[in-house]
Amino acid sequence: MNITSATLIESSNIDMTPSLKEYAEAKIDRVHKHFDSLIQNHQIKVVLGVIKNHKSNNQKAEVTINLKGGHVIRCHSTEDNVYAAIDTVVDKIEKQMRKFKTRIYNSIQRGKSIKAFGYDEEYLTNIEEADMAVPEDFVEEVKSYNEPKIIKTKRFKMEPLDPQDAVGKLKDCGHNFYMFLNIFSNKIACVYQREDGDFGLIEPEFLQVSN
């Protein structure tokens, strides 16, 4: 497989040397080989860079895989050097892909539809041939899999705030994120702290659903 057609490798604040790109491609090739039946023609995006903050200049690697059905598998890692970050993030993404595959197999064994995962009956007819390299312990992994459950629902008043004021609320509450009603866009929004010490803002962009 020529993975360069399915893998996009970008850099941020770091020199993308030929040896670094080759190393990242070789590692991502492992993900393609193990999970090609899930990835199919979808792109794997790799971003390599340096996190600059007041504490350190750790080097990072982030992998994003957009799968069918709108599912996004994303992992990141920070290490002292970018090669170690690549090793760690590939291990993480393989674990996440394995969990995703386990959920699909679990649905198949329970006779449930897998359309929610973006796959149809044609996928079922090809799955055995496509996944001949599945480890023997995978069956036990599926049997022991427990579907995550929502065990608690929390409701609170959505406070209209300036995003900058929401950051102050985030600092006060001690959580990783803070949801609020953005007074500028009149949309539900979320602020979170980034690894570089700054903050990010997330707002929904509603898609039109066709009948």
ChimeraX attribute file (.defattr): number of C-alpha atoms within 10 A of each C-alpha:
attribute: neighborCount
match mode: 1-to-1
recipient: residues
	/A:1	8
	/A:2	8
	/A:3	15
	/A:4	13
	/A:5	10
	/A:6	16
	/A:7	19
	/A:8	15
	/A:9	16
	/A:10	15
	/A:11	15
	/A:12	12
	/A:13	11
	/A:14	13
	/A:15	11
	/A:16	15
	/A:17	9
	/A:18	9
	/A:19	9
	/A:20	15
	/A:21	15
	/A:22	12
	/A:23	15
	/A:24	22
	/A:25	19
	/A:26	12
	/A:27	15
	/A:28	24
	/A:29	19
	/A:30	13
	/A:31	18
	/A:32	19
	/A:33	14
	/A:34	18
	/A:35	19
	/A:36	15
	/A:37	17
	/A:38	21
	/A:39	19
	/A:40	12
	/A:41	12
	/A:42	14
	/A:43	17
	/A:44	23
	/A:45	17
	/A:46	23
	/A:47	17
	/A:48	28
	/A:49	21
	/A:50	21
	/A:51	19
	/A:52	14
	/A:53	12
	/A:54	8
	/A:55	9
	/A:56	11
	/A:57	16
	/A:58	19
	/A:59	22
	/A:60	26
	/A:61	27
	/A:62	22
	/A:63	22
	/A:64	17
	/A:65	19
	/A:66	15
	/A:67	19
	/A:68	17
	/A:69	11
	/A:70	10
	/A:71	13
	/A:72	11
	/A:73	16
	/A:74	18
	/A:75	20
	/A:76	19
	/A:77	21
	/A:78	22
	/A:79	18
	/A:80	13
	/A:81	14
	/A:82	21
	/A:83	16
	/A:84	15
	/A:85	22
	/A:86	28
	/A:87	17
	/A:88	19
	/A:89	24
	/A:90	22
	/A:91	15
	/A:92	17
	/A:93	21
	/A:94	19
	/A:95	13
	/A:96	15
	/A:97	19
	/A:98	17
	/A:99	15
	/A:100	16
	/A:101	18
	/A:102	18
	/A:103	18
	/A:104	20
	/A:105	22
	/A:106	21
	/A:107	16
	/A:108	13
	/A:109	11
	/A:110	9
	/A:111	9
	/A:112	12
	/A:113	13
	/A:114	18
	/A:115	12
	/A:116	13
	/A:117	18
	/A:118	13
	/A:119	16
	/A:120	12
	/A:121	11
	/A:122	8
	/A:123	14
	/A:124	14
	/A:125	10
	/A:126	11
	/A:127	14
	/A:128	12
	/A:129	10
	/A:130	16
	/A:131	15
	/A:132	9
	/A:133	11
	/A:134	13
	/A:135	8
	/A:136	8
	/A:137	8
	/A:138	14
	/A:139	14
	/A:140	9
	/A:141	15
	/A:142	18
	/A:143	12
	/A:144	10
	/A:145	14
	/A:146	10
	/A:147	9
	/A:148	6
	/A:149	6
	/A:150	6
	/A:151	5
	/A:152	5
	/A:153	5
	/A:154	4
	/A:155	5
	/A:156	6
	/A:157	7
	/A:158	12
	/A:159	13
	/A:160	18
	/A:161	18
	/A:162	14
	/A:163	20
	/A:164	12
	/A:165	11
	/A:166	24
	/A:167	22
	/A:168	11
	/A:169	18
	/A:170	20
	/A:171	14
	/A:172	9
	/A:173	10
	/A:174	9
	/A:175	11
	/A:176	11
	/A:177	18
	/A:178	19
	/A:179	23
	/A:180	21
	/A:181	20
	/A:182	19
	/A:183	14
	/A:184	10
	/A:185	10
	/A:186	11
	/A:187	14
	/A:188	16
	/A:189	21
	/A:190	20
	/A:191	21
	/A:192	19
	/A:193	17
	/A:194	11
	/A:195	12
	/A:196	15
	/A:197	12
	/A:198	10
	/A:199	14
	/A:200	13
	/A:201	16
	/A:202	11
	/A:203	14
	/A:204	9
	/A:205	7
	/A:206	6
	/A:207	6
	/A:208	6
	/A:209	5
	/A:210	4
	/A:211	3
